[in-house]
Amino acid sequence: MIKIIQATENEIPVIEDILLDTVSWLNSIGQPLWNEEQIKWSRLSKDFEISDFYIALLDNIPAACMAVTNHSPTFRLMSHLYLFVSWQLSVLLQVKTYRM
């Protein structure tokens, strides 16, 4: 069963772990997007609030996280939804969202 929860400060290590898994996977396939310093909460918290993040639990095990915002401070793009998935193979999906 999949459950989505809004992150709290207690989940910061979970978010960092999922993002680190994504960075490692992207590096392993020769498509680096971020480095380890960029995905630490000390850096992320400059652009995001903890309440921007949601965590997907698969059978109560953290499997993905996403930041839902109406801005993209790092990439200077229109509104985006960033989904970072950490399973046996990590996958990064960027799904463009549009303002209504």
C-alpha positions in Angstrom: 0.0 0.0 0.0 1.2 3.5 -0.9 0.7 6.3 1.6 1.8 10.0 1.1 2.7 12.1 4.1 3.7 15.7 4.4 7.2 15.9 5.7 8.1 17.3 9.1 11.6 18.1 10.5 11.7 14.5 11.7 11.8 13.3 8.1 14.8 15.5 7.0 17.2 12.5 7.2 14.7 10.5 5.1 14.6 13.2 2.4 18.4 13.5 2.4 18.8 9.7 2.1 16.3 9.5 -0.8 18.0 12.4 -2.6 21.5 10.9 -2.0 20.3 7.7 -3.5 19.1 9.6 -6.6 22.3 11.5 -6.9 24.3 8.3 -6.7 22.2 6.6 -9.3 22.4 9.6 -11.7 26.2 9.7 -11.3 26.4 5.9 -11.9 24.7 6.3 -15.3 26.8 9.3 -16.3 24.1 11.9 -15.9 25.0 13.9 -12.9 22.4 16.6 -12.0 23.3 17.6 -8.5 26.1 16.9 -6.1 25.9 15.7 -2.5 26.2 19.2 -1.0 23.2 20.4 -3.0 20.8 17.8 -1.6 21.7 18.3 2.1 19.0 20.0 4.1 21.4 22.9 5.0 21.3 23.8 1.3 17.8 22.8 0.4 16.4 24.8 3.3 17.6 28.0 1.6 15.0 27.5 -1.1 12.4 25.2 0.4 10.3 24.8 3.5 10.0 21.4 5.1 6.2 21.7 4.4 7.0 21.7 0.7 8.1 18.1 0.9 6.0 15.0 0.8 7.2 11.4 1.3 5.7 8.4 -0.4 5.7 5.3 1.9 5.4 1.9 0.2 4.3 -0.6 2.9 5.4 2.0 5.5 8.9 2.2 4.0 10.0 5.5 2.5 10.2 5.1 -1.2 10.1 8.6 -2.7 10.0 12.2 -1.8 8.8 15.3 -3.7 8.8 19.0 -3.3 5.6 20.7 -4.4 6.1 24.5 -5.0 4.8 27.2 -7.1 8.4 28.3 -7.9 11.7 26.7 -8.8 14.5 28.7 -7.1 17.3 26.4 -8.2 16.4 26.0 -11.8 14.6 29.4 -12.5 11.8 27.7 -14.3 8.0 28.0 -14.1 6.2 25.9 -11.5 7.4 22.3 -11.2 6.7 19.3 -9.2 9.9 17.4 -8.4 9.6 13.7 -7.6 12.6 11.8 -6.3 12.1 8.1 -6.2 14.3 5.7 -4.3 13.6 2.0 -4.9 15.9 -0.7 -6.1 16.7 1.6 -9.0 16.4 5.3 -8.3 14.6 7.4 -10.8 14.2 11.2 -11.1 11.1 12.6 -12.7 10.4 16.2 -13.3 6.8 16.8 -14.1 6.0 20.2 -15.2 2.9 21.7 -13.7 1.1 24.7 -14.9 -0.6 27.5 -13.0 -4.3 27.5 -13.3 
